[in-house]
Amino acid sequence: MDEFSTLYTNKLWHELTLSTLSFVRSPSNLRDGNTNFVQLYNSFVMLFDGKINQLSLAKIAMKVAESYGGEDLVSRQSLIESLLEKVRDVKQRRLRSCLSQLSSPPPIHTNPTPNPTPPTQRARLGPEASLFLDMGLCQTLILRSENLSSVKTTLSEAKQILDTLSGSNDTSCHSSYYKTANEYHKVEGPPELFYKNALMYLSYTDEKTMGEEER
């Protein structure tokens, strides 16, 4: 924890991101009845969540959510939804602001002043991080055998976004998508799509990041 404190104090956001990711990726770091990851996320990561790469933030959030295990899927789902909802709130506020400006003429200022900084200035997740979290949410819904129709819809929408992502060496979004599609078709069929997505998942996934069961 001293390392986290030093990196945070010196505003070394990239190094802090890597250190935090490394920490939450190791199950051996779980303590206090597997609640310390959640405590770390709520009390520490949220202090700098807008300053780091948002896909990395999504990866941290997913590892924290997974620390709830299979026995508390509701809490796992709530954590993912809370991060996605925060972004939706920002989008809705900006949309309402734009509509308000369009519906009324701008005031005339004799001494124009710069526009103030918007009250919510957190970095938006962007398509990659949003897709990554959406897939995490879908995986949780599949585990809960709940709302599978929305999972199907989300997968369809995510595939269109996935096809636009290119030029990055980070294949985590593709890996997450095909893992989710594989799990969905394992439950809903057909078998040929289950096997197809399994092969695609393997092609986009580093074996070192797989769980023991997947290997």
N, C-alpha and C positions, 0 to 999 in steps of 0.2 A: 504493500500500500504506500510505502514511502516513495517508491518509484513513480506511482501515479501522481502523488502530491507534487513531486519535483517537476514532472513533465507539465502538469497543469499550471503550476506557478510560473513556469517559464514559457507558457503558451506554445509548447511544442506539440501542436495538434496532430500532426501526422504520426509522430513517434508515440503519442498517447493513444491514438487509434490502434496502432499495431500492437501495443502492449495490452490494451483492453481486449482486443480480439483474441490474442494469444491466451489470455487469462480465462475468458469465458468458453473457449473451445476445449479446455481441459476439464473433464468431469472430476478429476482428482482435486480440483480447487473448490468443489462444492463443500459448504459447511452449514452448520446451524439448521439441520433438517432440510438442506437444499434450498434455503431461502436467501443465502448471501449474494447470489447473482442478482436477484430481484432488488435487494437492498442497494447493491452497487449501482444498478441501473437507475433506480428512482432518486437516489440521493447524490449521485456523482455524475453519471453519464448525462443526465438531463441538464447539467450545468453548462455543457459545451456541445450539445447535440446539433446546434445550428452552425457550428464552426468546423465540423469535420465532413469528409466525404459522405454523402447521404446513403450510398449503397453500403458503405462500411457500417454506418449507423444501423441500417436494416439488418445486416449480418449479426451485429452485436445484439440487437433486439430479439432476433430469432433464436439465438443461442440462449439468451436469458429466458425466453418463453418456453423453450424446450426443457429448461431445468425444472419446470413444474412436473415433468414426467407424464406418463399416461394416466395417472390417477387424478389429475386436476386439469383436465382439458379445458374447462370453463375459464379458469384463470389464464391459461395459455392463450386462449382465443381473445380474452379481454385485453391483454397487453398488446397484442398485434393490432386489434381494432382501435385501441386508443391512439397509437401512432398514426395510423391511416386517417382517423377521424380528425386529428389535429391539422393535417394537410388539407382535408376537405373543408374545414372551417375557414382556413386562410383563403382558399379559392373562392368560397361563397362570399366572404367579406369583400374581396376584391371585385367580384362580379357585381355585388350590390352597389359598391362605390362607383363602378363604371356606369351602371345603369342610371344612377342618381345624377351623374355628371351629364349624361346624354339627355336626360329629361328636363334639365333646367339650364339656362344660359349661364356661362361663367361670369362671376362678378368682375367689374372693372376696377382695377387697382391703379391709383395714381403713382404709387411707389411699390411696384411689384417686389415680392419677396420670394425666395426659393420655397418650393413645396416642402412641407415638413416630412420627416421620415415617417413612413407608415407605422402604426402602433405595433403591428405584428411583422417583425423583420426577420423571422427565422427562415433559414434557407428551406426552400421547398424540396421535397424528396426527389422529384424528377421521375421519369418513366422507369428507369432501371430499378431504383429502390422501391418504388410503388409496386412494380411487378413482382419483385422478390418477396415483399411482404404479403401481397395478394396470394401468392403461391403457398406461403406459410399458413395463411388463414385457410386456404382450401384444403391443405393437408390435415389441418386440425378438424375441419368439418367432416372430412372423410373418416377420420379416426372416430368421430362422434356419430357417424352414420346419420348426419343431419344436413338437410338442405342441399342435397346433391344436385338438384336442378340448378341452383345458383353456382355451384362449382363448375358445371358444364358450361354455363354462360360465361363465367370468368375465364375459363380456359380458352374459349373461342376468342374472346376479346384480347386476351394476353398473347395469343399466337400472332395476331396482327401487329401488336407492338413489338413482339420478339423479332419479327421479320424486318423491322426497321433498325434494329440494333446491330451495328457492325463497327469494325475498326477498333475493337477493344480486345485485349488479351485476357480479360476477366470473363470467364464463361459461366460464372455462378448463376446468372439469370437463366441461361439456357438449361443448365443442370437442374435448377429448381423447377423450371417449367416441365421438363420431361419426366422428372421424378413424380411431380404431381399428376401429370397425365397418365403415367404408368399406374399409380395407385388408384386413380379414378377408374380406369378401364379394368383393373383387377377386380373391382367391385361390380361395375356396371357392364363390362364387356364392351365390344366383342374381343375374343382372345387375340386376334391378329393385331389389334391396336395396342393391346397390353404388351405384346412382345416387341412391336415396333418401337414403342416409346421406351421400353426397357433398354433396347440397343442404343437409342439416341441418348438416353441418360448416361450410359456407360461411356459413350464417345465424348461427352462434354464434361465428364467428372474425373477428377484426380482420385485415384484409388486411396490415397492417404487420407482423404476427407470423408471416406465412407465409413459407416458403422460396421461392426463385426458381422451383423446379420446380412448386410448388403454384400459384403465381400464373399 
